[in-house]
């Protein structure tokens, strides 16, 4: 039976593109308008896998998603770094001069703000999702309205792209992860990255000691993110990503950190998505 992939947002979104990159074009999608709903669909079994954005080169870490993965004991099984491209699209036959309003997600509008300074007559309207707007324009035959969305949305919903690459910062990348409730069966030969979570006591140098262990075990620290422990004021959890060349080096680091740290958890071991 085909697996059902839960995505945040609608068909034609960047989350959809990541799902297609991993699992092909004939996947069964479950569209979720929030990450909480996405996680619920994994927990209740209505979806098998979920695609979640974790960080962006402009906006930084998506902190609530780290908390969702941790709280619900989800496992990261894959990752992809996707360059984000914003395209202006509308019904076929329209020109940019015909456009009175542009609807899109607030972040997409913000990232394309400079482009629209050349078109002061166009009103920018915040909406729930980039691809969902493209779908609505197509379905309801909305003239004079354009969407900012990924190119995949124009292909799916039969829209014309009026302008390509309208984002202000051209080098904009988002890291997406594939999550599931079950422990993934990634082969050792496929694994060269791990996502870990731990807490530390308030002793001086406790974090430095952990970082020294990672260095001594030849781990390359690619990410460290702290989150407050809600029930314990002024205590923090640390979320760490490491890459490595030798799986045995990683297992050595894991066994030492498990002794040194509190609340140690492996969020996932998988293949590094950075090219």
DRENDO-1510 file (C-alpha; in Angstrom, 1 decimal, always signed):
<recs>
REC; n; res; u; v; w
REC; 1; UNK; +0.0; +0.0; +0.0 .
REC; 2; UNK; +1.3; +3.5; -0.9 .
REC; 3; UNK; +2.4; +5.6; +2.1 .
REC; 4; UNK; +0.4; +8.8; +2.9 .
REC; 5; UNK; +2.6; +11.9; +3.2 .
REC; 6; UNK; +1.4; +14.7; +5.4 .
REC; 7; UNK; +2.6; +18.2; +4.4 .
REC; 8; UNK; +2.2; +21.6; +5.9 .
REC; 9; UNK; +0.3; +23.7; +3.4 .
REC; 10; UNK; -1.3; +22.8; +0.2 .
REC; 11; UNK; -0.5; +20.8; -2.9 .
REC; 12; UNK; +2.0; +22.9; -4.9 .
REC; 13; UNK; +3.8; +24.1; -1.9 .
REC; 14; UNK; +7.5; +23.7; -1.1 .
REC; 15; UNK; +6.6; +21.0; +1.4 .
REC; 16; UNK; +4.9; +19.2; -1.5 .
REC; 17; UNK; +8.0; +19.6; -3.7 .
REC; 18; UNK; +10.1; +18.0; -1.0 .
REC; 19; UNK; +7.7; +15.1; -0.7 .
REC; 20; UNK; +7.8; +14.6; -4.5 .
REC; 21; UNK; +11.6; +14.7; -4.5 .
REC; 22; UNK; +11.8; +11.8; -2.0 .
REC; 23; UNK; +8.8; +9.7; -3.0 .
REC; 24; UNK; +7.8; +10.6; -6.6 .
REC; 25; UNK; +4.9; +12.3; -8.3 .
REC; 26; UNK; +2.3; +9.7; -7.6 .
REC; 27; UNK; +2.3; +10.1; -3.8 .
REC; 28; UNK; -0.8; +10.3; -1.7 .
REC; 29; UNK; -0.9; +13.7; +0.1 .
REC; 30; UNK; -2.5; +14.8; +3.3 .
REC; 31; UNK; -2.7; +18.6; +3.3 .
REC; 32; UNK; -2.4; +20.2; +6.8 .
REC; 33; UNK; -2.8; +23.9; +7.4 .
REC; 34; UNK; -0.6; +23.8; +10.5 .
REC; 35; UNK; +2.3; +21.7; +11.8 .
REC; 36; UNK; +0.2; +20.7; +14.9 .
REC; 37; UNK; -2.4; +19.2; +12.5 .
REC; 38; UNK; +0.5; +17.5; +10.6 .
REC; 39; UNK; +1.8; +15.9; +13.8 .
REC; 40; UNK; -1.7; +14.8; +14.9 .
REC; 41; UNK; -2.1; +13.0; +11.5 .
REC; 42; UNK; +1.0; +11.0; +12.2 .
REC; 43; UNK; -0.1; +10.2; +15.7 .
REC; 44; UNK; -3.6; +9.1; +14.7 .
REC; 45; UNK; -2.3; +7.0; +11.8 .
REC; 46; UNK; -4.0; +9.0; +9.0 .
REC; 47; UNK; -0.5; +9.7; +7.6 .
REC; 48; UNK; +2.6; +7.6; +7.5 .
REC; 49; UNK; +5.3; +10.3; +7.0 .
REC; 50; UNK; +5.4; +14.0; +7.5 .
REC; 51; UNK; +7.4; +16.8; +5.9 .
REC; 52; UNK; +8.4; +19.6; +8.2 .
REC; 53; UNK; +10.5; +22.7; +7.7 .
REC; 54; UNK; +13.0; +23.2; +10.5 .
REC; 55; UNK; +15.2; +26.2; +9.6 .
REC; 56; UNK; +15.7; +28.8; +7.0 .
REC; 57; UNK; +18.8; +30.8; +6.1 .
REC; 58; UNK; +16.9; +34.1; +6.4 .
REC; 59; UNK; +14.3; +33.4; +9.2 .
REC; 60; UNK; +16.4; +31.1; +11.3 .
REC; 61; UNK; +15.2; +28.1; +13.3 .
REC; 62; UNK; +11.5; +27.2; +13.4 .
REC; 63; UNK; +11.6; +26.6; +17.2 .
REC; 64; UNK; +8.1; +25.2; +17.7 .
REC; 65; UNK; +8.8; +22.4; +15.2 .
REC; 66; UNK; +11.8; +21.3; +17.3 .
REC; 67; UNK; +9.5; +21.2; +20.3 .
REC; 68; UNK; +6.8; +19.2; +18.4 .
REC; 69; UNK; +9.3; +16.5; +17.3 .
REC; 70; UNK; +10.7; +16.2; +20.8 .
REC; 71; UNK; +7.3; +16.3; +22.6 .
REC; 72; UNK; +5.7; +13.6; +20.4 .
REC; 73; UNK; +8.8; +11.4; +20.1 .
REC; 74; UNK; +9.0; +11.6; +16.3 .
REC; 75; UNK; +12.0; +10.3; +14.4 .
REC; 76; UNK; +13.8; +12.1; +11.7 .
REC; 77; UNK; +14.5; +9.7; +8.8 .
REC; 78; UNK; +15.7; +12.1; +6.0 .
REC; 79; UNK; +16.4; +15.7; +5.3 .
REC; 80; UNK; +16.5; +18.0; +2.2 .
REC; 81; UNK; +17.9; +21.5; +1.8 .
REC; 82; UNK; +15.7; +23.3; -0.7 .
REC; 83; UNK; +16.5; +26.6; -2.4 .
REC; 84; UNK; +13.4; +28.8; -2.1 .
REC; 85; UNK; +12.2; +30.5; -5.3 .
REC; 86; UNK; +9.3; +32.9; -5.4 .
REC; 87; UNK; +7.4; +33.3; -8.6 .
REC; 88; UNK; +4.5; +35.7; -9.5 .
REC; 89; UNK; +1.7; +33.7; -11.2 .
REC; 90; UNK; -1.9; +34.4; -12.4 .
REC; 91; UNK; -4.5; +33.1; -14.8 .
REC; 92; UNK; -3.4; +32.5; -18.3 .
REC; 93; UNK; -3.4; +35.4; -20.6 .
REC; 94; UNK; -2.9; +38.1; -18.0 .
REC; 95; UNK; +0.0; +40.5; -17.8 .
REC; 96; UNK; +1.5; +42.1; -14.7 .
REC; 97; UNK; -0.3; +45.4; -15.7 .
REC; 98; UNK; -3.6; +43.6; -15.2 .
REC; 99; UNK; -2.8; +42.7; -11.6 .
REC; 100; UNK; -4.5; +44.7; -8.8 .
REC; 101; UNK; -3.7; +42.5; -5.8 .
REC; 102; UNK; -1.1; +39.9; -4.9 .
REC; 103; UNK; -2.1; +37.3; -2.2 .
REC; 104; UNK; +0.4; +35.1; -0.4 .
REC; 105; UNK; +1.8; +34.0; +2.9 .
REC; 106; UNK; +3.2; +36.9; +4.9 .
REC; 107; UNK; +6.8; +35.6; +4.8 .
REC; 108; UNK; +6.7; +35.3; +1.0 .
REC; 109; UNK; +5.3; +38.9; +0.7 .
REC; 110; UNK; +8.1; +40.1; +3.0 .
REC; 111; UNK; +10.8; +38.4; +1.0 .
REC; 112; UNK; +9.5; +39.9; -2.2 .
REC; 113; UNK; +8.9; +43.4; -0.9 .
REC; 114; UNK; +11.6; +45.1; -3.0 .
REC; 115; UNK; +10.2; +43.8; -6.2 .
REC; 116; UNK; +6.8; +45.4; -5.6 .
REC; 117; UNK; +8.2; +48.9; -5.1 .
REC; 118; UNK; +8.2; +49.0; -8.9 .
REC; 119; UNK; +4.4; +48.4; -8.9 .
REC; 120; UNK; +2.9; +50.7; -6.3 .
REC; 121; UNK; -0.6; +50.1; -7.8 .
REC; 122; UNK; -0.5; +46.5; -6.6 .
REC; 123; UNK; -2.0; +45.8; -3.2 .
REC; 124; UNK; -0.2; +43.1; -1.1 .
REC; 125; UNK; -2.6; +40.9; +0.8 .
REC; 126; UNK; -1.6; +38.4; +3.5 .
REC; 127; UNK; -3.1; +34.9; +3.1 .
REC; 128; UNK; -2.7; +31.5; +4.7 .
REC; 129; UNK; -0.5; +29.6; +2.2 .
REC; 130; UNK; +1.3; +30.3; -1.0 .
REC; 131; UNK; +0.1; +27.3; -3.0 .
REC; 132; UNK; -3.4; +27.4; -1.6 .
REC; 133; UNK; -3.8; +30.9; -3.1 .
REC; 134; UNK; -2.6; +29.7; -6.5 .
REC; 135; UNK; -5.1; +26.9; -6.3 .
REC; 136; UNK; -7.9; +29.3; -5.4 .
REC; 137; UNK; -7.1; +31.6; -8.3 .
REC; 138; UNK; -7.3; +28.7; -10.7 .
REC; 139; UNK; -10.4; +27.1; -9.2 .
REC; 140; UNK; -12.4; +30.3; -8.9 .
REC; 141; UNK; -11.0; +31.9; -12.1 .
REC; 142; UNK; -9.9; +35.1; -10.2 .
REC; 143; UNK; -8.8; +37.8; -12.6 .
REC; 144; UNK; -6.7; +40.7; -11.5 .
REC; 145; UNK; -5.3; +38.6; -8.6 .
REC; 146; UNK; -1.8; +37.0; -8.6 .
REC; 147; UNK; -0.1; +34.6; -6.2 .
REC; 148; UNK; +3.5; +34.4; -5.0 .
REC; 149; UNK; +4.2; +30.6; -5.0 .
REC; 150; UNK; +6.7; +27.9; -6.0 .
REC; 151; UNK; +6.9; +27.0; -9.7 .
REC; 152; UNK; +5.4; +23.6; -9.0 .
REC; 153; UNK; +2.1; +25.4; -8.1 .
REC; 154; UNK; +1.9; +27.1; -11.6 .
REC; 155; UNK; +2.4; +23.6; -13.2 .
REC; 156; UNK; -0.2; +21.9; -11.1 .
REC; 157; UNK; -2.9; +24.6; -11.3 .
REC; 158; UNK; -2.3; +25.8; -14.9 .
REC; 159; UNK; -1.2; +29.3; -14.2 .
REC; 160; UNK; +1.1; +31.6; -16.1 .
REC; 161; UNK; +4.3; +32.8; -14.5 .
REC; 162; UNK; +4.4; +36.6; -14.9 .
REC; 163; UNK; +7.8; +37.1; -13.2 .
REC; 164; UNK; +10.4; +34.6; -12.2 .
REC; 165; UNK; +12.6; +34.8; -9.1 .
REC; 166; UNK; +11.1; +37.9; -7.5 .
REC; 167; UNK; +12.6; +37.3; -4.0 .
REC; 168; UNK; +15.0; +40.1; -2.7 .
REC; 169; UNK; +17.6; +37.7; -1.4 .
REC; 170; UNK; +18.4; +35.2; -4.1 .
REC; 171; UNK; +20.3; +32.7; -1.9 .
REC; 172; UNK; +17.5; +31.6; +0.4 .
REC; 173; UNK; +17.4; +28.0; +1.5 .
REC; 174; UNK; +15.2; +26.0; +3.9 .
REC; 175; UNK; +16.0; +22.7; +5.6 .
REC; 176; UNK; +13.1; +20.2; +5.6 .
REC; 177; UNK; +13.0; +16.9; +7.5 .
REC; 178; UNK; +11.0; +13.8; +7.0 .
REC; 179; UNK; +9.5; +12.5; +10.3 .
REC; 180; UNK; +7.6; +9.4; +11.4 .
REC; 181; UNK; +6.4; +7.8; +14.6 .
REC; 182; UNK; +8.3; +4.5; +14.1 .
REC; 183; UNK; +12.1; +4.1; +14.4 .
REC; 184; UNK; +13.4; +4.3; +10.9 .
REC; 185; UNK; +15.4; +1.4; +9.4 .
REC; 186; UNK; +18.2; +3.5; +7.8 .
REC; 187; UNK; +21.2; +1.3; +7.0 .
REC; 188; UNK; +24.5; +2.1; +8.7 .
REC; 189; UNK; +26.1; +2.7; +5.3 .
REC; 190; UNK; +23.5; +5.4; +4.7 .
REC; 191; UNK; +24.0; +7.2; +8.0 .
REC; 192; UNK; +26.4; +10.2; +8.3 .
REC; 193; UNK; +24.3; +12.6; +10.3 .
REC; 194; UNK; +22.5; +12.6; +13.7 .
REC; 195; UNK; +20.1; +14.9; +15.5 .
REC; 196; UNK; +20.4; +14.7; +19.3 .
REC; 197; UNK; +18.7; +16.3; +22.2 .
REC; 198; UNK; +19.9; +16.6; +25.8 .
REC; 199; UNK; +19.7; +18.6; +29.0 .
REC; 200; UNK; +22.6; +19.7; +31.2 .
REC; 201; UNK; +22.9; +20.6; +34.8 .
REC; 202; UNK; +24.1; +24.0; +35.9 .
REC; 203; UNK; +27.7; +23.1; +36.5 .
REC; 204; UNK; +30.3; +25.4; +35.0 .
REC; 205; UNK; +31.7; +24.0; +31.7 .
REC; 206; UNK; +29.1; +21.3; +31.3 .
REC; 207; UNK; +28.2; +22.3; +27.7 .
REC; 208; UNK; +31.9; +22.8; +26.9 .
REC; 209; UNK; +32.6; +19.3; +28.1 .
REC; 210; UNK; +30.0; +17.8; +25.7 .
REC; 211; UNK; +31.3; +19.9; +22.8 .
REC; 212; UNK; +34.8; +18.6; +23.5 .
REC; 213; UNK; +33.5; +15.0; +23.4 .
REC; 214; UNK; +32.0; +15.7; +20.0 .
REC; 215; UNK; +35.3; +17.2; +18.8 .
REC; 216; UNK; +37.4; +14.3; +20.2 .
REC; 217; UNK; +35.1; +11.8; +18.4 .
REC; 218; UNK; +35.5; +13.6; +15.1 .
REC; 219; UNK; +32.0; +14.9; +15.0 .
REC; 220; UNK; +31.3; +18.0; +12.9 .
REC; 221; UNK; +28.8; +20.2; +14.8 .
REC; 222; UNK; +26.5; +21.7; +12.2 .
REC; 223; UNK; +23.7; +23.0; +14.5 .
REC; 224; UNK; +23.1; +23.8; +18.1 .
REC; 225; UNK; +19.8; +25.2; +19.3 .
REC; 226; UNK; +18.7; +25.8; +22.9 .
REC; 227; UNK; +15.0; +25.6; +24.1 .
REC; 228; UNK; +13.8; +26.4; +27.6 .
REC; 229; UNK; +12.5; +23.5; +29.7 .
REC; 230; UNK; +9.0; +24.9; +30.4 .
REC; 231; UNK; +8.5; +23.1; +33.7 .
REC; 232; UNK; +11.9; +24.1; +35.0 .
REC; 233; UNK; +12.7; +27.9; +34.8 .
REC; 234; UNK; +16.2; +28.8; +33.6 .
REC; 235; UNK; +17.0; +25.2; +32.5 .
REC; 236; UNK; +17.5; +24.5; +28.8 .
REC; 237; UNK; +17.4; +21.6; +26.4 .
REC; 238; UNK; +20.0; +21.5; +23.6 .
REC; 239; UNK; +19.2; +20.2; +20.1 .
REC; 240; UNK; +22.4; +19.3; +18.2 .
REC; 241; UNK; +23.1; +18.1; +14.7 .
REC; 242; UNK; +26.4; +16.4; +13.9 .
REC; 243; UNK; +27.9; +14.9; +10.8 .
REC; 244; UNK; +30.6; +12.3; +10.6 .
REC; 245; UNK; +32.6; +10.1; +8.3 .
REC; 246; UNK; +32.7; +6.9; +10.5 .
REC; 247; UNK; +29.6; +5.5; +12.1 .
REC; 248; UNK; +31.6; +4.0; +14.9 .
REC; 249; UNK; +33.0; +7.4; +15.8 .
REC; 250; UNK; +29.3; +8.6; +16.2 .
REC; 251; UNK; +28.4; +5.5; +18.3 .
REC; 252; UNK; +31.4; +6.3; +20.6 .
REC; 253; UNK; +30.2; +9.9; +21.0 .
REC; 254; UNK; +26.6; +8.8; +21.6 .
REC; 255; UNK; +27.6; +6.4; +24.4 .
REC; 256; UNK; +29.7; +9.0; +26.2 .
REC; 257; UNK; +27.1; +11.8; +26.0 .
REC; 258; UNK; +24.4; +9.4; +27.2 .
REC; 259; UNK; +26.5; +9.1; +30.5 .
REC; 260; UNK; +27.3; +12.8; +30.8 .
REC; 261; UNK; +24.0; +14.4; +29.8 .
REC; 262; UNK; +20.4; +14.4; +31.2 .
REC; 263; UNK; +17.3; +13.5; +29.2 .
REC; 264; UNK; +19.4; +12.3; +26.3 .
REC; 265; UNK; +17.4; +11.4; +23.2 .
REC; 266; UNK; +18.3; +10.5; +19.6 .
REC; 267; UNK; +15.9; +12.4; +17.3 .
REC; 268; UNK; +17.2; +10.7; +14.2 .
REC; 269; UNK; +20.2; +9.2; +12.3 .
REC; 270; UNK; +20.1; +9.7; +8.6 .
REC; 271; UNK; +21.9; +10.8; +5.4 .
REC; 272; UNK; +23.2; +14.3; +5.3 .
REC; 273; UNK; +21.1; +16.3; +2.9 .
REC; 274; UNK; +23.7; +19.0; +2.2 .
REC; 275; UNK; +25.2; +18.6; -1.2 .
</recs>
